[in-house]
Amino acid sequence: MVRSGPEFSSSDSLAVHSSALTEGRRPDRTSGRLASSLQWLRASSALGATIARGALWSFAINALAMALGFFVQLLLVRTLHQEQYGLYLYVLAAVNIAVLVAKLEFDPCAIRYVGAYAGTREWALLRGFLRRSHEIVGGTTLVVAVATVIGTWVLRGVIGTERVGAYYLGCALIPVTALLWLQAGCLQGFKEVRRALSPNLLVRPLLVGLTVLVLAHGLGTRLNAAGALAIQFGATSAALVLSSALLRWTMTEPIARATPYYATAEWMRTAASMVIIAGANLVLSAQSDVLIVGTYLGTAQAGVYGVANQFATLIGFGVTGVLFITTPLISSLYAQRRLGDLQRLVTIATRLNLAISLPVVPLIAIFGKVALGWFGPGFVAGYPVLLVLSVGVVVAASVGALSGFIMTMTGLQHEASFVIGGSAVLNLALSLVLTPRFGVIGTACATAIAGVVRAVVLAVRVKSRRGIVVTPFSGYRTAVAART
């Protein structure tokens, strides 16, 4: 069963009280400093253990999911062959875009509100959010799926009869995929790392792989893109059933008994800002960079840039685990107004992010050319791109991502949307100017500059609006000052 408050020990162990104050004596300056230092160390240890435990589970599950996903993709390539596999990927890409729009970003909203309501024990609001978010996401995704089915039927002559079946199955995937992501966000808000990640990242691809093995390689069934999408739909539905059961199991008795209270207007306003952020992040992603490179420099250079970017993103792989467990804790601590503990959390998380991401950079610098050469001699030309992107990824991973989450988890999502949206516009403008003049290195510089600017501006705004310092160098003095 999930705990009603933060997972790390109890709030009493994190509050800053000296023994002298407990006994009613006025501490001198030296003993006060010593007491503050000791409390910082004890609180940091408790928070650090919680973050490390959650991050390790997240890292382990994501690493296993990466290996499992690679195996499943290789299996599908061998089973479907190039043309049908291309159709399969095309439909899945369209499904993911449709889900991104239709779910209205209620999954990151769930991380914030579930974490906050659980931390403050507002069971009625928590029950209301869980119910209303499922109603909204289920309704919007169903409308999008039906509209897409109608559009597919109208355009069936253009699409081709051999492809229509795959499109219909893609439409069926939209609601179940969106609800699976929403429930993952709810479970993450409860700080249940394993339950949040396992259904989507482990169970779903495992079921796809096993089914393809049995049907195609065991029974000799000939699969095409539509068949693979049907398997994907079955696996996603099974993962959704499991996720629903885990979410019900996670809810404590007070939540189940509470009469739902709905703050729908507030939730929708938050979701609207989250949608803007998601769109901006899409512009800032490698997909837009590859599109620009391909348009100006050709598909061959786009391939070089894409491979270099994939290696650069490995720097932030471990950081994902830290952010996964940190995000709901930010919401919970801020809702309880425990700003000193929130500063400790941010300091520890930033240090962990830097400790995880920074050592990867010299490895990439030393072995980058060799790794790029695995894809062919022509890809070695992407080594300068890899180095430039790596710098931007370290800054974004250690400071920028955490600053953005602090803003969205503490009610500043509207302001965050402007900052992130502005950085997306900056990235696009710089890419359009630098790419034609300097080639792929110009695109990489544009992305790195925009990422650094976004990280710095977000960190400054977090300090200004919430009094939280987002650097790995803030210590207990900052934490105590933030608390007061």
C-alpha positions in Angstrom: 0.0 0.0 0.0 1.2 3.5 -0.7 2.1 5.8 2.1 -0.1 8.8 2.4 2.9 11.2 2.6 6.4 11.2 1.2 8.2 7.9 1.1 11.2 9.1 3.1 10.9 8.4 6.8 8.6 10.9 8.6 8.3 14.6 8.4 9.5 15.0 12.0 12.9 13.6 11.1 13.3 16.2 8.4 12.2 19.3 10.4 15.0 21.5 11.6 15.0 21.5 15.4 18.0 21.7 17.6 18.1 20.0 21.0 18.7 23.3 22.7 15.5 24.7 21.4 13.7 21.5 22.4 14.9 22.0 26.0 13.8 25.7 25.9 17.3 27.1 26.0 18.6 29.7 23.6 21.5 28.2 21.6 24.6 30.1 21.0 25.8 30.8 17.5 28.3 28.0 17.4 25.9 25.3 18.7 23.2 26.7 16.3 25.5 26.2 13.3 26.5 22.8 14.5 22.9 21.7 15.0 22.0 23.1 11.6 24.9 21.2 10.0 23.9 17.9 11.7 20.2 18.3 10.8 21.3 19.0 7.2 23.3 15.8 7.1 20.6 13.7 8.6 17.9 15.1 6.4 20.1 14.8 3.3 20.9 11.2 4.1 17.1 10.4 4.3 16.3 12.2 1.2 19.3 10.9 -0.7 18.4 7.4 0.2 14.9 7.8 -1.1 16.1 9.4 -4.3 18.8 6.8 -4.8 16.4 3.9 -4.2 13.8 5.3 -6.6 16.5 6.2 -9.2 18.1 2.8 -9.1 14.7 1.1 -9.7 14.0 3.5 -12.5 17.4 3.1 -14.0 17.2 -0.7 -13.8 13.7 -0.9 -15.4 14.7 1.6 -18.1 17.9 -0.3 -18.9 16.0 -3.6 -19.1 13.3 -2.0 -21.2 15.9 -0.6 -23.6 17.4 -4.1 -24.1 14.0 -5.6 -24.4 12.9 -3.0 -26.9 16.0 -3.5 -29.0 15.3 -7.3 -29.1 11.6 -6.8 -30.0 12.4 -4.3 -32.8 15.1 -6.6 -34.2 12.5 -9.5 -34.1 9.9 -7.4 -35.9 12.4 -6.3 -38.6 13.2 -10.0 -39.2 9.6 -11.0 -39.2 7.9 -8.2 -41.2 10.7 -7.3 -43.5 11.5 -3.7 -44.6 8.3 -2.4 -46.3 5.8 -3.8 -43.7 8.1 -2.8 -40.8 8.2 0.7 -42.2 4.4 0.8 -42.3 4.3 -0.5 -38.7 6.6 2.3 -37.5 4.8 4.9 -39.5 1.4 4.1 -37.9 3.0 3.9 -34.4 4.5 7.3 -34.9 1.1 8.7 -36.0 -0.4 7.1 -32.9 2.1 8.7 -30.6 1.4 12.1 -32.0 -2.3 11.6 -31.7 -1.9 10.4 -28.1 0.3 13.4 -27.3 -2.5 15.7 -28.5 -5.5 13.8 -27.2 -4.4 13.1 -23.6 -4.0 16.8 -23.0 -0.9 16.2 -20.9 -2.9 14.9 -18.0 -0.1 12.4 -17.2 2.4 15.1 -16.0 -0.6 16.8 -14.3 -1.2 13.5 -12.5 2.4 13.5 -11.1 1.9 17.0 -9.7 -1.7 16.7 -8.3 -1.5 13.1 -7.0 1.8 13.9 -5.3 0.4 17.1 -3.8 -2.9 15.7 -2.6 -1.3 12.6 -1.2 1.2 14.7 0.6 -1.4 16.9 2.2 -4.0 14.1 2.6 -6.6 15.8 0.6 -8.4 12.6 -0.2 -11.5 14.1 -1.7 -9.5 16.1 -4.2 -7.3 13.1 -4.9 -10.2 10.8 -5.6 -11.8 13.5 -7.7 -8.7 14.0 -9.8 -8.2 10.3 -10.4 -11.8 9.9 -11.6 -12.1 13.1 -13.6 -8.7 12.7 -15.4 -9.7 9.3 -16.6 -13.0 10.6 -17.8 -11.4 13.5 -19.7 -8.6 11.5 -21.2 -10.8 8.5 -22.1 -13.3 10.9 -23.7 -10.9 13.0 -25.7 -8.9 10.0 -27.0 -12.1 8.2 -28.0 -13.2 11.2 -30.0 -9.8 11.5 -31.7 -9.9 7.7 -32.4 -13.4 7.8 -33.9 -12.5 10.9 -36.0 -9.4 9.2 -37.3 -11.4 6.1 -38.2 -13.8 8.2 -40.2 -10.9 10.0 -41.9 -9.3 6.7 -42.8 -12.6 5.4 -44.2 -13.0 8.6 -46.3 -9.5 8.4 -47.6 -9.3 4.6 -48.0 -8.9 4.9 -51.8 -5.9 7.2 -51.3 -4.4 5.1 -48.5 -4.8 1.8 -50.3 -6.8 -1.3 -49.3 -3.6 -3.1 -48.2 -2.9 -0.4 -45.6 -6.3 0.5 -44.3 -6.4 -2.4 -41.8 -3.1 -1.1 -40.2 -4.6 2.4 -39.9 -7.7 1.1 -38.2 -5.7 -0.8 -35.7 -3.6 2.3 -35.1 -6.8 4.2 -34.3 -7.8 1.5 -31.7 -4.4 2.0 -30.0 -5.0 5.6 -29.3 -7.3 5.4 -26.2 -5.6 2.4 -24.6 -2.1 4.0 -25.0 -3.2 7.3 -23.6 -4.9 5.7 -20.5 -1.8 3.6 -19.9 0.4 6.8 -19.9 -2.1 8.5 -17.6 -2.1 5.7 -15.1 1.7 5.7 -15.2 1.6 9.4 -14.2 -0.8 8.6 -11.3 1.4 5.9 -10.0 4.4 8.1 -10.3 2.6 10.7 -8.3 2.2 8.1 -5.6 6.0 7.5 -5.8 5.5 3.9 -6.9 8.4 3.6 -9.3 8.1 -0.1 -10.1 4.3 -0.1 -10.5 4.5 3.1 -12.7 7.1 1.8 -15.1 6.7 -2.0 -15.4 3.4 -2.3 -17.3 4.4 0.0 -20.2 8.1 -0.5 -20.3 8.4 -4.2 -19.5 5.1 -6.1 -19.7 3.9 -4.5 -23.0 7.1 -5.2 -25.1 7.6 -8.6 -23.5 4.1 -9.6 -24.5 4.7 -8.3 -28.0 7.9 -10.2 -28.4 6.6 -13.5 -27.0 3.5 -13.3 -29.2 5.5 -12.6 -32.3 7.9 -15.5 -31.5 5.0 -18.0 -30.9 2.9 -17.0 -34.0 5.6 -16.3 -36.6 8.5 -18.5 -35.5 6.6 -21.2 -33.6 3.4 -21.7 -35.6 4.7 -20.3 -38.9 2.0 -17.6 -39.2 2.8 -15.0 -41.7 2.6 -11.5 -40.1 2.3 -8.1 -41.8 2.1 -4.6 -40.3 -1.6 -5.0 -39.4 -0.9 -8.2 -37.6 2.0 -6.7 -35.7 -0.3 -3.7 -34.7 -3.0 -6.1 -33.6 -0.4 -7.8 -31.3 0.6 -4.3 -30.1 -3.0 -3.5 -29.3 -3.5 -6.7 -27.3 -0.2 -6.2 -25.4 -1.1 -2.6 -24.6 -4.6 -3.6 -23.4 -3.1 -6.2 -21.2 -0.6 -3.7 -19.7 -3.5 -1.3 -19.1 -5.5 -3.9 -17.2 -2.4 -4.6 -15.1 -1.8 -0.9 -14.5 -5.4 -0.4 -13.5 -5.1 -3.2 -10.9 -1.9 -1.7 -9.6 -3.5 1.7 -9.3 -6.5 0.3 -7.3 -4.1 -1.7 -5.1 -2.1 1.5 -4.4 -5.0 3.5 -3.2 -5.4 3.4 0.5 -8.7 3.0 2.3 -9.2 6.8 3.0 -8.9 7.5 -0.7 -11.4 4.8 -1.6 -13.9 6.0 0.9 -13.6 9.7 0.1 -16.4 11.5 -1.7 -14.8 12.9 -4.9 -14.3 16.7 -5.0 -13.6 18.2 -8.4 -11.4 21.2 -9.2 -11.8 20.7 -13.0 -11.2 24.3 -14.0 -7.9 24.4 -12.2 -6.8 21.0 -13.6 -7.7 22.1 -17.1 -5.8 25.3 -16.8 -2.7 23.4 -15.7 -3.1 20.9 -18.5 -3.3 23.7 -21.1 0.1 25.0 -20.0 1.5 21.5 -20.0 0.3 21.0 -23.6 2.3 24.2 -24.6 5.3 22.8 -22.9 5.0 19.4 -24.6 4.7 21.2 -28.0 7.8 23.3 -27.3 9.7 20.2 -26.2 8.7 18.6 -29.5 10.3 21.5 -31.3 13.4 21.3 -29.1 13.7 17.5 -29.7 16.0 15.8 -32.2 13.1 15.1 -34.5 12.9 18.8 -35.5 16.7 19.0 -35.8 16.8 16.0 -38.1 14.0 17.5 -40.2 15.9 20.8 -40.6 19.1 19.1 -41.5 17.4 16.8 -44.0 15.7 19.8 -45.6 18.8 21.9 -46.0 21.6 19.4 -46.2 20.0 16.1 -47.4 19.0 12.9 -45.8 22.5 11.6 -45.5 23.5 14.4 -43.2 20.3 14.0 -41.3 21.3 10.4 -40.6 24.7 11.5 -39.4 23.1 14.1 -37.1 20.5 11.6 -35.8 23.1 9.0 -34.8 25.3 11.6 -33.1 22.3 12.8 -31.2 21.3 9.3 -30.0 24.7 8.9 -28.4 24.5 12.3 -26.8 21.2 11.4 -25.2 22.9 8.6 -23.4 24.4 11.2 -21.0 20.9 11.9 -19.7 19.8 8.3 -19.4 20.7 7.9 -15.7 19.3 11.3 -14.9 15.9 10.1 -16.0 15.8 7.8 -12.9 16.6 10.7 -10.5 13.9 12.9 -12.1 11.3 10.1 -12.0 11.4 9.8 -8.2 12.2 13.5 -7.6 9.2 15.0 -9.4 6.4 13.8 -7.2 8.5 14.6 -4.1 8.7 18.2 -5.3 5.0 18.5 -5.5 4.4 16.8 -2.2 6.9 18.9 -0.2 5.8 22.2 -1.8 2.1 21.4 -1.0 3.2 20.9 2.6 5.2 24.2 2.5 8.3 22.3 3.6 10.6 24.6 1.6 13.8 23.7 3.6 13.3 20.1 2.8 12.5 21.0 -0.8 15.8 22.9 -1.1 17.6 19.8 0.2 15.8 17.6 -2.3 16.8 19.9 -5.2 20.4 20.2 -4.0 20.8 16.4 -3.7 19.0 15.7 -7.0 21.2 18.2 -8.8 24.3 16.7 -7.4 23.2 13.2 -8.3 22.4 14.4 -11.8 25.8 16.0 -12.3 27.5 13.0 -10.8 25.7 10.7 -13.2 25.9 12.7 -16.4 29.3 14.4 -16.2 31.5 11.2 -16.1 29.9 10.1 -19.4 31.3 13.1 -21.3 35.0 12.0 -21.3 33.9 8.5 -22.3 32.1 9.9 -25.3 35.0 12.2 -26.1 37.4 9.2 -26.0 35.3 6.5 -27.6 32.9 8.7 -29.7 34.6 8.1 -33.0 34.7 4.4 -32.5 31.1 4.2 -31.6 30.0 6.3 -34.5 32.1 4.1 -36.8 29.9 1.1 -35.9 27.3 2.6 -38.2 29.7 3.1 -41.0 32.7 5.3 -41.9 30.6 8.2 -43.0 29.1 8.6 -39.5 32.4 9.5 -38.0 31.9 13.0 -39.4 29.3 13.5 -36.7 32.0 13.5 -33.9 32.1 17.3 -33.5 28.3 17.3 -33.4 28.4 14.7 -30.7 30.8 16.8 -28.6 28.7 20.0 -28.9 25.4 18.2 -28.1 27.0 16.5 -25.1 27.8 19.9 -23.5 24.2 21.0 -23.9 22.8 17.7 -22.6 24.9 17.9 -19.4 23.6 21.4 -18.6 20.0 20.4 -19.5 20.1 17.2 -17.6 21.7 18.5 -14.4 19.9 21.8 -14.1 17.4 22.6 -16.8 15.1 19.6 -16.6 14.9 19.8 -12.8 14.1 23.6 -12.9 11.3 22.9 -15.4 9.8 20.3 -13.2 10.0 22.5 -10.1 8.0 25.2 -12.0 5.4 22.8 -13.3 5.1 21.0 -9.9 4.7 24.2 -7.9 2.1 26.0 -9.9 4.3 28.0 -12.3 3.5 25.9 -15.3 2.1 28.9 -17.2 5.4 30.8 -16.8 7.4 27.7 -17.6 5.5 27.3 -20.8 6.6 30.8 -21.9 10.2 30.1 -21.1 10.3 26.7 -22.8 8.3 28.0 -25.7 10.6 30.9 -26.1 13.6 28.6 -26.1 11.9 26.5 -28.7 11.5 29.5 -30.9 15.2 30.5 -30.3 16.3 27.0 -31.2 14.3 27.0 -34.4 15.5 30.5 -35.4 19.2 29.7 -34.7 18.9 26.4 -36.6 17.4 28.1 -39.7 20.3 30.6 -39.7 23.2 28.4 -38.7 22.5 25.2 -40.5 22.8 26.6 -44.1 26.0 28.4 -43.2 27.8 25.9 -41.0 26.2 22.5 -41.7 25.3 20.0 -39.0 27.6 21.6 -36.5 25.5 24.8 -36.8 22.4 22.8 -36.0 24.1 21.3 -33.0 25.3 24.7 -31.7 21.7 26.1 -32.1 20.3 23.2 -30.0 23.0 23.5 -27.4 22.7 27.2 -27.1 18.9 27.0 -26.8 19.2 24.3 -24.2 21.7 26.2 -22.0 19.6 29.4 -22.3 16.5 27.5 -21.2 18.2 25.9 -18.3 19.7 29.2 -17.0 16.4 31.2 -17.4 14.4 28.5 -15.7 16.9 28.3 -12.8 16.8 32.1 -12.4 13.0 32.1 -12.4 12.8 29.3 -9.8 15.1 31.2 -7.5 13.1 34.4 -8.0 9.6 32.9 -7.7 10.1 30.1 -5.2 13.4 30.9 -3.5 14.9 27.5 -4.5 18.5 27.4 -5.8 18.9 24.9 -8.6 22.6 24.2 -8.5 24.7 21.4 -7.1 26.6 23.8 -4.8 23.8 25.1 -2.5 24.2 23.7 1.0 22.3 23.5 4.3 22.5 27.3 4.8 20.4 27.8 1.7 18.1 25.1 2.8 17.5 26.6 6.2 17.1 30.1 4.6 14.5 28.7 2.2 12.6 27.1 5.0 12.3 30.3 6.9 
